[in-house]
Amino acid sequence: MGSAMSFIWPWMLWSLALLPLLVAFYIYQQQRRQRLIASRNVSGLFSGMVKRATDAQRHLPAVLFLAGLSVLLVALARPQTVVNLPRVEGTVILTFDVSGSMAADDLKPNRMEAAKAAARSFVQQQPATVQIGVVAFSDSGLIVQPPTNDQQAVLATIDRLRPERGTSLAHGIFASLDAIAGTPNSLPIAPDAPTPTPAPTPTPLPRGSYTSAVIVLLTDGENTAPPDPLVAAQAAMDRGVRIYTIGVGSPTGTTLEVEGFLVHTRLDENTLRQISQLTQGAYFYAESEQDLNAIYENITPELVIRPEKTEVTPIFAGVSILIFLIGGAFSLLWFNRLP
């Protein structure tokens, strides 16, 4: 627990001004009691023995009552302090290949729908502290959902994804890095545009040190458009962003009909492995929707310890109740009454 204490309702601390009044009232009552005892016909020796035997016992329950009341009045001000709390947090960018080959039906009902179903399951399992963004890429890259804690918005974005054209892994990675950095990228990148430059950072981070952000890159085909995906992976490595690559489809290749043309596509596992190894991520090969679900279960954000301002009112209230109970127990034990 941190040393700095603040209060949500600091004006409630004015209630502590009641304590001196209660102390004064208690002293007045004790003095009145002493006068009553002195007015009685009791020998001095006997009254002295009674005083020495009962003073500590008589005052202790009242002192505990005032202490418990003090703590309770502080609790009314709703104290808060900085506490180091463990929490699962991070940023996950789901980067979807939306090339035309994702319409292939070797995964049922097709590759795209199987990938979307697994992604939905992954999103719904994440805690609210994890921000999720969605990037779509074919021969260009586009941030279709900036990182957010709104799971419904992420799910709606995933539902809108549709197969389009070619495959540029680099554009998908660059767009994902822009999403992590909060750089707007509302327009697709033209296929013949110059290689995009990632948003600069003050100092490149050591490999794998940015543990709160990962890219999950899902693709079914080989890279067919510039720039070199390993250049983009190097940019991710410089920022410490890990990339988990997921391969969907056949490494031996398959022929698909896309917009009236027969297109041969194959999964380039070697490139995907290089991307993941360079960034200290991992490569997964998915043969079915069940495999995709299992892969997403193995990609989890980090558990971190982070200082966080937390209300500690229940602790103060609990301590005050404990003090009241102790004082009441002493009073019942010694005098058969509550203070």
C-alpha positions as CSV (number, residue, x, y, z in Angstrom):
1,M,0.0,0.0,0.0
2,G,1.3,3.4,-0.9
3,S,2.1,6.1,1.6
4,A,0.0,8.9,0.0
5,M,-3.6,9.0,1.3
6,S,-6.4,11.0,-0.2
7,F,-10.2,11.1,0.2
8,I,-13.1,11.0,-2.2
9,W,-15.3,12.9,0.2
10,P,-12.8,15.0,2.3
11,W,-15.5,17.2,3.7
12,M,-16.7,14.3,5.8
13,L,-13.5,14.7,7.9
14,W,-15.2,17.6,9.6
15,S,-17.2,15.0,11.5
16,L,-14.0,14.3,13.5
17,A,-14.8,17.6,15.3
18,L,-17.4,15.7,17.2
19,L,-14.7,13.7,19.1
20,P,-13.6,16.6,21.4
21,L,-17.2,17.1,22.3
22,L,-17.6,13.4,23.2
23,V,-14.4,13.5,25.2
24,A,-15.5,16.6,27.1
25,F,-18.9,14.9,27.8
26,Y,-17.2,11.8,29.1
27,I,-14.9,13.8,31.4
28,Y,-18.0,15.7,32.7
29,Q,-19.8,12.4,33.4
30,Q,-16.8,11.0,35.2
31,Q,-16.4,14.1,37.4
32,R,-20.1,13.9,38.2
33,R,-19.8,10.3,39.1
34,Q,-16.8,11.1,41.4
35,R,-18.9,13.8,43.2
36,L,-21.7,11.3,43.8
37,I,-19.2,8.8,45.3
38,A,-17.6,11.5,47.5
39,S,-21.0,12.6,48.8
40,R,-21.7,9.0,50.1
41,N,-20.5,7.9,53.5
42,V,-17.7,5.6,52.4
43,S,-14.4,5.2,54.2
44,G,-11.4,6.8,52.4
45,L,-9.4,3.5,52.5
46,F,-12.2,1.5,50.9
47,S,-12.8,4.1,48.2
48,G,-9.1,4.2,47.4
49,M,-9.0,0.5,47.0
50,V,-12.0,0.6,44.7
51,K,-10.4,3.4,42.6
52,R,-7.1,1.6,42.1
53,A,-8.8,-1.7,41.2
54,T,-11.3,-0.3,38.6
55,D,-9.9,2.9,37.0
56,A,-8.2,1.1,34.0
57,Q,-11.1,-1.2,33.5
58,R,-13.6,1.6,33.7
59,H,-11.9,3.8,31.1
60,L,-10.6,1.2,28.6
61,P,-14.0,0.4,26.9
62,A,-14.7,4.2,26.5
63,V,-11.2,4.7,25.0
64,L,-11.8,1.8,22.6
65,F,-15.3,3.2,21.7
66,L,-13.7,6.6,20.8
67,A,-10.9,5.0,18.8
68,G,-13.4,2.9,16.8
69,L,-15.6,5.9,16.2
70,S,-12.6,7.9,15.0
71,V,-11.7,5.2,12.4
72,L,-15.3,5.0,11.3
73,L,-15.6,8.7,10.7
74,V,-12.4,8.6,8.6
75,A,-14.0,5.7,6.6
76,L,-17.0,8.0,5.9
77,A,-14.6,10.3,3.9
78,R,-13.9,7.3,1.6
79,P,-10.1,7.1,1.9
80,Q,-8.0,5.9,-1.1
81,T,-4.4,5.1,-1.6
82,V,-2.0,3.8,-4.2
83,V,-1.9,-0.1,-4.1
84,N,0.2,-2.4,-6.3
85,L,-2.5,-4.6,-7.8
86,P,-2.0,-7.6,-10.1
87,R,-4.1,-7.3,-13.3
88,V,-4.2,-8.8,-16.8
89,E,-3.8,-6.0,-19.3
90,G,-2.4,-5.2,-22.7
91,T,-3.2,-4.5,-26.3
92,V,-4.0,-7.2,-28.7
93,I,-4.2,-6.4,-32.5
94,L,-6.1,-9.0,-34.5
95,T,-4.6,-8.7,-37.9
96,F,-6.8,-10.5,-40.6
97,D,-5.7,-11.5,-44.0
98,V,-8.8,-10.6,-46.2
99,S,-7.3,-11.7,-49.5
100,G,-9.6,-13.4,-51.9
101,S,-8.2,-16.8,-51.1
102,M,-9.8,-16.6,-47.6
103,A,-13.1,-17.5,-49.3
104,A,-11.7,-21.1,-49.8
105,D,-14.0,-23.7,-48.1
106,D,-11.3,-26.2,-47.0
107,L,-12.2,-24.9,-43.5
108,K,-16.0,-24.9,-43.0
109,P,-17.9,-22.9,-43.9
110,N,-14.8,-21.1,-45.3
111,R,-11.4,-19.9,-44.1
112,M,-12.6,-16.4,-43.4
113,E,-15.7,-17.4,-41.4
114,A,-13.7,-20.0,-39.4
115,A,-11.1,-17.4,-38.5
116,K,-13.8,-14.9,-37.5
117,A,-15.5,-17.5,-35.3
118,A,-12.3,-18.2,-33.5
119,A,-11.6,-14.5,-33.1
120,R,-15.0,-13.9,-31.6
121,S,-14.4,-16.5,-29.0
122,F,-11.0,-15.0,-28.1
123,V,-12.5,-11.5,-27.8
124,Q,-15.3,-12.7,-25.5
125,Q,-12.8,-14.4,-23.1
126,Q,-10.7,-11.3,-22.5
127,P,-11.0,-9.2,-19.4
128,A,-12.1,-5.5,-19.7
129,T,-8.5,-4.4,-19.0
130,V,-7.3,-5.8,-22.4
131,Q,-7.8,-3.4,-25.4
132,I,-8.4,-5.2,-28.7
133,G,-8.0,-3.7,-32.1
134,V,-8.7,-5.1,-35.6
135,V,-6.6,-4.6,-38.7
136,A,-7.5,-5.9,-42.2
137,F,-5.0,-6.3,-44.9
138,S,-4.9,-7.6,-48.5
139,D,-2.7,-5.7,-50.9
140,S,-3.0,-2.7,-48.5
141,G,-3.5,-2.3,-44.7
142,L,-6.3,-0.7,-42.8
143,I,-7.1,-0.2,-39.2
144,V,-10.8,-1.1,-39.1
145,Q,-11.1,-0.9,-35.3
146,P,-8.6,1.1,-33.1
147,P,-7.8,-0.7,-29.8
148,T,-10.7,-0.5,-27.4
149,N,-12.2,-2.1,-24.3
150,D,-15.7,-2.2,-26.0
151,Q,-16.0,-5.9,-26.9
152,Q,-19.3,-5.4,-28.8
153,A,-17.6,-2.8,-31.1
154,V,-14.7,-5.3,-31.8
155,L,-17.2,-8.2,-32.5
156,A,-19.2,-6.0,-34.9
157,T,-16.0,-5.1,-36.7
158,I,-15.0,-8.7,-37.1
159,D,-18.4,-9.5,-38.5
160,R,-18.0,-6.9,-41.3
161,L,-14.7,-8.4,-42.6
162,R,-15.0,-9.8,-46.2
163,P,-12.4,-11.4,-48.6
164,E,-10.9,-8.9,-51.1
165,R,-7.7,-9.1,-53.2
166,G,-4.0,-9.9,-52.8
167,T,-1.7,-10.3,-49.8
168,S,0.8,-7.9,-48.3
169,L,2.0,-9.1,-44.9
170,A,4.1,-6.0,-44.4
171,H,1.1,-3.6,-44.8
172,G,-0.8,-5.7,-42.2
173,I,2.1,-5.4,-39.7
174,F,2.6,-1.7,-40.4
175,A,-1.1,-0.9,-39.9
176,S,-1.0,-3.0,-36.7
177,L,1.9,-1.0,-35.3
178,D,0.0,2.2,-36.2
179,A,-2.9,0.9,-34.2
180,I,-0.8,0.2,-31.2
181,A,0.8,3.6,-31.4
182,G,-2.6,5.3,-31.8
183,T,-1.7,6.7,-35.2
184,P,-4.8,7.2,-37.4
185,N,-4.9,5.2,-40.6
186,S,-8.4,5.5,-41.9
187,L,-7.6,5.0,-45.6
188,P,-6.2,1.9,-47.3
189,I,-2.6,2.1,-48.6
190,A,-2.4,2.0,-52.4
191,P,-0.5,-1.0,-53.8
192,D,2.0,1.3,-55.6
193,A,2.5,3.7,-52.8
194,P,5.9,4.1,-51.2
195,T,6.8,1.8,-48.3
196,P,5.1,3.3,-45.2
197,T,7.4,4.4,-42.4
198,P,6.3,3.3,-38.9
199,A,5.6,6.0,-36.4
200,P,9.0,6.7,-34.7
201,T,9.6,6.0,-31.1
202,P,12.1,7.9,-28.9
203,T,14.3,4.8,-28.4
204,P,13.9,1.3,-29.9
205,L,13.0,-1.1,-27.1
206,P,14.9,-4.3,-26.4
207,R,13.5,-7.3,-28.1
208,G,10.3,-8.6,-26.4
209,S,10.3,-5.9,-23.7
210,Y,7.0,-4.3,-24.7
211,T,5.0,-7.1,-23.1
212,S,1.7,-5.3,-23.0
213,A,1.1,-5.4,-26.8
214,V,1.0,-8.2,-29.3
215,I,0.0,-8.7,-32.9
216,V,-2.0,-11.8,-33.9
217,L,-1.4,-12.1,-37.7
218,L,-3.7,-14.6,-39.4
219,T,-3.1,-15.4,-43.0
220,D,-3.7,-18.2,-45.5
221,G,-1.3,-17.3,-48.4
222,E,2.1,-16.3,-49.4
223,N,3.2,-12.7,-49.6
224,T,2.3,-11.3,-53.1
225,A,2.8,-7.5,-52.7
226,P,5.6,-5.3,-51.5
227,P,7.2,-4.3,-49.2
228,D,9.3,-7.1,-47.6
229,P,7.4,-8.5,-44.6
230,L,10.7,-9.0,-42.7
231,V,11.3,-5.3,-42.9
232,A,8.0,-4.7,-41.1
233,A,8.8,-7.4,-38.6
234,Q,12.1,-5.6,-37.9
235,A,10.1,-2.5,-37.1
236,A,8.0,-4.5,-34.7
237,M,11.1,-6.0,-33.1
238,D,12.6,-2.5,-32.6
239,R,9.5,-1.5,-30.6
240,G,9.5,-4.8,-28.7
241,V,6.1,-5.8,-30.1
242,R,5.7,-9.6,-30.4
243,I,4.0,-11.1,-33.4
244,Y,2.1,-14.3,-33.3
245,T,1.6,-15.7,-36.8
246,I,-1.2,-18.1,-37.6
247,G,-1.2,-20.0,-40.9
248,V,-4.4,-21.2,-42.4
249,G,-4.7,-23.4,-45.5
250,S,-2.3,-25.8,-47.3
251,P,1.5,-25.5,-47.4
252,T,1.5,-27.5,-50.6
253,G,-0.9,-25.1,-52.2
254,T,-4.4,-25.1,-53.7
255,T,-6.1,-23.6,-56.7
256,L,-9.0,-21.3,-56.1
257,E,-11.4,-19.3,-58.4
258,V,-11.2,-15.6,-57.5
259,E,-13.4,-13.2,-59.5
260,G,-13.5,-15.5,-62.4
261,F,-9.7,-16.3,-62.4
262,L,-8.0,-19.5,-61.3
263,V,-5.4,-18.5,-58.6
264,H,-2.8,-20.9,-57.1
265,T,-2.1,-20.0,-53.5
266,R,0.0,-21.7,-50.9
267,L,0.9,-21.1,-47.2
268,D,4.4,-19.7,-46.8
269,E,5.2,-21.1,-43.4
270,N,8.9,-20.2,-43.7
271,T,8.2,-16.5,-43.8
272,L,5.6,-16.7,-41.0
273,R,8.1,-18.5,-38.8
274,Q,10.8,-15.9,-39.5
275,I,8.4,-13.1,-38.6
276,S,7.4,-14.7,-35.3
277,Q,11.0,-15.7,-34.4
278,L,12.3,-12.3,-35.2
279,T,9.8,-10.7,-32.8
280,Q,10.0,-13.4,-30.1
281,G,6.4,-14.5,-30.9
282,A,5.3,-17.9,-32.1
283,Y,4.0,-19.5,-35.3
284,F,0.9,-21.7,-35.3
285,Y,-0.5,-23.8,-38.1
286,A,-4.3,-24.2,-38.0
287,E,-5.9,-27.0,-40.0
288,S,-9.4,-26.6,-38.6
289,E,-11.7,-24.2,-36.7
290,Q,-10.9,-26.2,-33.5
291,D,-7.2,-25.6,-34.1
292,L,-7.8,-21.9,-34.4
293,N,-9.7,-21.8,-31.1
294,A,-6.9,-23.7,-29.3
295,I,-4.3,-21.3,-30.8
296,Y,-6.2,-18.3,-29.5
297,E,-6.4,-19.8,-26.0
298,N,-2.6,-20.0,-26.0
299,I,-2.3,-16.3,-26.8
300,T,-2.9,-14.4,-23.6
301,P,-2.0,-10.9,-22.5
302,E,0.5,-10.4,-19.6
303,L,-0.2,-10.4,-15.9
304,V,1.4,-7.2,-14.6
305,I,1.7,-5.5,-11.2
306,R,0.7,-1.9,-11.6
307,P,0.2,0.9,-9.0
308,E,-3.4,1.9,-8.9
309,K,-5.3,4.4,-6.8
310,T,-7.8,2.2,-4.8
311,E,-10.5,3.0,-2.3
312,V,-9.8,1.4,1.0
313,T,-13.0,2.3,2.9
314,P,-13.9,-1.3,3.7
315,I,-10.6,-1.7,5.5
316,F,-11.2,1.3,7.7
317,A,-14.8,0.2,8.3
318,G,-13.7,-3.3,9.2
319,V,-11.0,-2.0,11.7
320,S,-13.6,0.2,13.4
321,I,-16.1,-2.6,13.8
322,L,-13.3,-4.8,15.3
323,I,-12.4,-2.1,17.8
324,F,-16.1,-1.7,18.8
325,L,-16.4,-5.4,19.3
326,I,-13.3,-5.6,21.6
327,G,-14.5,-2.6,23.6
328,G,-18.0,-4.1,23.9
329,A,-16.5,-7.4,25.0
330,F,-14.5,-5.8,27.8
331,S,-17.5,-3.8,29.0
332,L,-19.7,-6.9,29.1
333,L,-17.0,-8.9,30.9
334,W,-16.2,-6.4,33.6
335,F,-19.5,-4.4,34.0
336,N,-22.2,-6.5,32.3
337,R,-23.1,-3.6,30.1
338,L,-22.1,-1.9,26.9
339,P,-20.1,1.4,27.0
